[in-house]
Amino acid sequence: MPRCDACGNDYDKAFQVTISGKTHTFDSFECAINKVAPRCEHCSVPIIGHGLEKNGRMFCCAHCASKSNVSELRDRAD
């Protein structure tokens, strides 16, 4: 059976995710998120939605971006 790259679990329903040409095997979305999701530069939470990006810097929300002196990003359009 495939073995999870994050936790090592042997699981018959494992799945694969390919990112930038590298394929990873996981037994759950939780393991996939913890292993490959980008992290917010300010609070380190895994970004599982679209997130916000400015000059290669990733944030989970506009609040975290502003706390890192990136003020022009918004969660919503005015």
Backbone as CSV, one residue per row, in Angstrom:
resi,resn,N_x,N_y,N_z,CA_x,CA_y,CA_z,C_x,C_y,C_z
1,MET,0.835,-1.194,0.000,0.000,0.000,0.000,0.874,1.250,0.000
2,PRO,0.346,2.339,-0.529,1.115,3.586,-0.512,1.317,4.088,0.923
3,ARG,2.450,4.685,1.167,2.786,5.205,2.490,2.727,6.739,2.444
4,CYS,2.100,7.343,3.449,1.948,8.798,3.534,3.310,9.461,3.745
5,ASP,3.609,10.475,2.933,4.877,11.211,3.051,4.966,12.019,4.344
6,ALA,3.833,12.366,4.937,3.845,13.192,6.142,3.928,12.362,7.422
7,CYS,3.072,11.342,7.528,3.004,10.598,8.797,3.501,9.162,8.698
8,GLY,3.699,8.669,7.467,4.207,7.313,7.290,3.153,6.224,7.329
9,ASN,1.890,6.614,7.479,0.809,5.631,7.544,0.680,4.872,6.224
10,ASP,0.494,3.574,6.321,0.225,2.702,5.183,-1.288,2.683,4.981
11,TYR,-1.790,3.186,3.858,-3.232,3.351,3.703,-3.663,3.025,2.291
12,ASP,-4.684,2.182,2.149,-5.122,1.749,0.819,-5.862,2.842,0.044
13,LYS,-6.263,3.913,0.687,-6.970,5.005,0.012,-6.113,6.272,-0.069
14,ALA,-4.812,6.111,-0.026,-3.896,7.255,-0.145,-4.077,7.898,-1.509
15,PHE,-3.685,9.159,-1.610,-3.783,9.901,-2.872,-2.485,10.650,-3.110
16,GLN,-2.308,11.094,-4.332,-1.085,11.809,-4.687,-1.392,13.239,-5.097
17,VAL,-0.471,14.130,-4.765,-0.537,15.535,-5.146,0.776,15.858,-5.838
18,THR,0.694,16.454,-7.021,1.904,16.851,-7.738,1.997,18.375,-7.737
19,ILE,3.110,18.888,-7.238,3.364,20.327,-7.169,4.743,20.578,-7.741
20,SER,4.797,21.454,-8.729,6.072,21.816,-9.372,6.847,20.579,-9.815
21,GLY,6.147,19.585,-10.354,6.794,18.397,-10.878,7.174,17.348,-9.846
22,LYS,6.940,17.621,-8.575,7.254,16.649,-7.518,5.952,16.054,-6.986
23,THR,5.885,14.729,-6.943,4.678,14.035,-6.499,4.817,13.582,-5.048
24,HIS,3.790,13.880,-4.273,3.728,13.513,-2.855,2.558,12.563,-2.653
25,THR,2.661,11.653,-1.701,1.591,10.721,-1.358,1.109,11.020,0.053
26,PHE,-0.215,11.092,0.224,-0.793,11.402,1.535,-1.961,10.481,1.838
27,ASP,-2.222,10.295,3.129,-3.365,9.486,3.542,-4.550,10.341,3.954
28,SER,-4.357,11.663,4.055,-5.446,12.560,4.449,-5.142,13.981,3.967
29,PHE,-6.195,14.791,3.871,-5.990,16.196,3.519,-5.213,16.907,4.619
30,GLU,-5.421,16.487,5.861,-4.688,17.078,6.981,-3.178,16.933,6.787
31,CYS,-2.730,15.757,6.412,-1.300,15.539,6.164,-0.822,16.344,4.965
32,ALA,-1.639,16.389,3.910,-1.262,17.145,2.713,-1.104,18.620,3.037
33,ILE,-2.058,19.179,3.759,-2.003,20.596,4.131,-0.758,20.879,4.965
34,ASN,-0.495,20.055,5.960,0.659,20.290,6.820,1.986,20.164,6.093
35,LYS,2.035,19.345,5.052,3.292,19.112,4.335,3.530,20.123,3.201
36,VAL,2.486,20.477,2.439,2.735,21.255,1.215,2.062,22.621,1.145
37,ALA,1.139,22.935,2.045,0.486,24.246,1.986,1.481,25.345,2.352
38,PRO,1.411,26.485,1.646,2.268,27.606,2.059,1.843,28.086,3.440
39,ARG,2.750,28.728,4.152,2.469,29.240,5.499,2.449,30.763,5.469
40,CYS,1.575,31.329,6.268,1.495,32.785,6.397,2.813,33.290,6.983
41,GLU,3.354,34.314,6.349,4.624,34.879,6.806,4.516,35.483,8.205
42,HIS,3.327,35.961,8.574,3.161,36.608,9.875,2.817,35.621,10.993
43,CYS,1.787,34.788,10.787,1.306,33.934,11.889,1.621,32.452,11.700
44,SER,2.163,32.078,10.557,2.581,30.703,10.248,1.443,29.705,10.052
45,VAL,0.190,30.171,9.992,-0.921,29.255,9.749,-0.808,28.714,8.314
46,PRO,-1.155,27.439,8.072,-1.155,26.933,6.701,-2.245,27.643,5.893
47,ILE,-1.906,28.099,4.716,-2.864,28.797,3.854,-3.539,27.754,2.970
48,ILE,-4.816,27.473,3.258,-5.526,26.451,2.488,-6.512,27.067,1.501
49,GLY,-6.678,28.369,1.551,-7.487,29.089,0.569,-6.569,29.809,-0.398
50,HIS,-7.066,30.875,-0.974,-6.269,31.627,-1.940,-5.147,32.400,-1.265
51,GLY,-5.397,32.899,-0.075,-4.380,33.692,0.606,-4.133,34.998,-0.132
52,LEU,-3.148,35.722,0.318,-2.755,36.986,-0.301,-1.254,36.944,-0.539
53,GLU,-0.818,37.512,-1.669,0.603,37.471,-2.004,1.058,38.831,-2.508
54,LYS,2.223,39.238,-2.079,2.846,40.479,-2.525,4.345,40.238,-2.628
55,ASN,4.886,40.347,-3.829,6.320,40.173,-4.066,6.849,38.856,-3.497
56,GLY,6.082,37.775,-3.690,6.511,36.460,-3.223,6.284,36.208,-1.746
57,ARG,5.733,37.174,-1.029,5.427,37.007,0.399,3.974,36.577,0.524
58,MET,3.706,35.497,1.264,2.366,34.933,1.390,1.774,35.233,2.764
59,PHE,0.473,35.592,2.756,-0.252,35.887,3.993,-1.614,35.211,3.945
60,CYS,-2.133,34.848,5.114,-3.453,34.214,5.162,-4.570,35.241,5.042
61,CYS,-4.308,36.501,5.425,-5.337,37.540,5.389,-4.685,38.926,5.358
62,ALA,-5.503,39.937,5.091,-5.005,41.313,5.024,-4.484,41.785,6.384
63,HIS,-5.082,41.319,7.467,-4.618,41.702,8.803,-3.152,41.290,8.994
64,CYS,-2.837,40.047,8.658,-1.458,39.576,8.808,-0.518,40.326,7.864
65,ALA,-0.990,40.621,6.662,-0.162,41.393,5.728,0.147,42.764,6.314
66,SER,-0.876,43.428,6.879,-0.656,44.766,7.445,0.291,44.721,8.633
67,LYS,0.239,43.652,9.414,1.157,43.503,10.545,2.602,43.294,10.078
68,SER,2.758,42.921,8.803,4.093,42.765,8.211,4.415,43.928,7.276
69,ASN,3.740,45.057,7.507,3.959,46.306,6.757,3.655,46.197,5.269
70,VAL,2.687,45.369,4.902,2.189,45.288,3.530,0.753,45.789,3.604
71,SER,0.556,47.083,3.368,-0.741,47.702,3.650,-1.697,47.733,2.468
72,GLU,-1.232,47.513,1.251,-2.122,47.661,0.096,-2.975,46.428,-0.203
73,LEU,-2.773,45.321,0.498,-3.580,44.125,0.264,-4.883,44.206,1.040
74,ARG,-5.962,43.699,0.438,-7.275,43.724,1.059,-7.929,42.359,0.958
75,ASP,-8.746,42.005,1.963,-9.516,40.763,1.914,-10.723,40.907,0.996
76,ARG,-11.235,42.134,0.867,-12.416,42.418,0.041,-12.196,43.690,-0.781
77,ALA,-12.815,43.713,-1.935,-12.763,44.937,-2.748,-13.686,45.970,-2.121
78,ASP,-13.308,47.234,-2.189,-14.157,48.305,-1.635,-15.366,48.530,-2.518
